[in-house]
Amino acid sequence: KNQSLKGFLEDDLYRIDIHVDGHRVQSLWIRRSNGCLDGVEILRDEKTLYKVKFDEHVRSGGALIPQKIVIVSEEDQTTLSILYRDVEWTVELDDSAFDLPVPPDIKPTFFP
């Protein structure tokens, strides 16, 4: 399968579209001001299956964590809201556990 990425600026958001064989299958929205994932949209056959919105980020353990996650299923018109009151890290992890190698033909882009 032929995969590609396309990026756009939308106000304070970076939008990244993931295409497979010329069809958009997923979009990600990243807030430029804080680098947080703001939303996700998953599509099949050009039709939205579901959307996820991440809101009310709070700083915890050196990271910004959403206190509210809303998942909307377009197919069956269902909404699931997850709300967190207290967000805290209970285990210290070494950041290197999240380091991913960059493929040889890819030039990384760092967001401000």
C-alpha positions in Angstrom: 0.0 0.0 0.0 1.1 3.5 -0.8 1.1 5.7 2.3 1.7 9.5 2.5 1.3 12.4 4.9 0.0 15.9 4.2 0.2 18.8 6.6 -1.8 21.9 7.0 -2.0 24.9 9.4 -5.5 25.6 10.8 -5.3 28.6 13.2 -3.4 27.3 16.3 -3.4 23.7 15.0 -1.2 21.6 12.8 -3.3 19.1 10.9 -1.6 16.0 9.6 -3.6 13.8 7.2 -2.6 10.2 6.6 -3.4 8.9 3.1 -3.3 5.2 2.0 -3.6 4.6 -1.8 -4.7 8.2 -2.3 -7.5 8.1 0.3 -7.4 9.9 3.6 -7.7 7.4 6.5 -6.7 9.5 9.5 -6.2 13.1 10.6 -4.4 14.3 13.6 -4.7 17.9 15.1 -1.7 19.1 17.2 -2.0 22.3 19.1 0.9 24.6 18.1 1.0 26.5 21.4 1.6 23.5 23.6 2.4 20.5 21.3 -0.6 18.5 22.7 -2.7 16.2 20.6 -6.0 18.0 20.2 -8.0 15.6 18.1 -8.1 12.5 15.9 -10.4 11.5 13.0 -10.6 8.0 11.6 -12.1 7.4 8.2 -13.0 4.4 6.0 -14.0 4.9 2.3 -13.9 8.7 2.7 -16.5 8.4 5.6 -15.8 9.4 9.2 -16.0 6.4 11.5 -15.2 8.3 14.7 -13.6 11.4 16.1 -11.7 11.8 19.4 -11.2 15.2 21.1 -8.7 15.8 23.9 -9.4 18.8 26.2 -8.6 20.5 29.4 -4.9 19.6 29.6 -3.1 19.8 32.9 0.6 19.4 33.7 1.4 16.2 35.5 4.8 14.6 35.8 6.3 17.1 33.3 3.7 16.3 30.6 0.4 17.8 29.6 -2.3 15.3 30.1 -6.0 15.7 28.9 -8.5 15.6 31.7 -11.3 15.2 29.2 -11.5 12.8 26.2 -14.6 12.7 24.0 -15.1 9.9 21.5 -17.9 10.4 18.9 -18.9 7.4 16.7 -20.4 8.8 13.5 -21.7 5.4 12.4 -24.0 4.7 15.4 -24.1 8.3 16.6 -22.7 7.5 20.1 -20.7 9.8 22.3 -18.4 8.6 25.1 -17.0 11.2 27.4 -14.1 10.4 29.8 -13.4 12.9 32.6 -10.4 12.8 35.0 -10.4 14.9 38.2 -7.0 14.0 39.5 -4.2 13.2 37.1 -0.8 12.1 38.5 2.1 9.9 37.6 2.5 6.9 40.0 5.6 5.4 38.4 8.8 7.0 37.2 9.8 5.9 33.7 13.0 6.4 31.8 12.2 8.7 28.8 14.4 6.5 26.6 11.6 3.9 26.7 9.7 6.2 24.3 12.6 7.0 21.9 11.8 5.7 18.4 14.4 5.4 15.7 14.0 7.7 12.7 13.8 5.7 9.4 16.9 6.3 7.2 15.1 8.3 4.5 13.1 10.5 6.8 14.1 14.0 8.0 12.5 14.8 11.3 10.5 18.0 11.8 10.3 19.5 15.2 7.3 21.6 16.2 7.9 24.7 18.3 
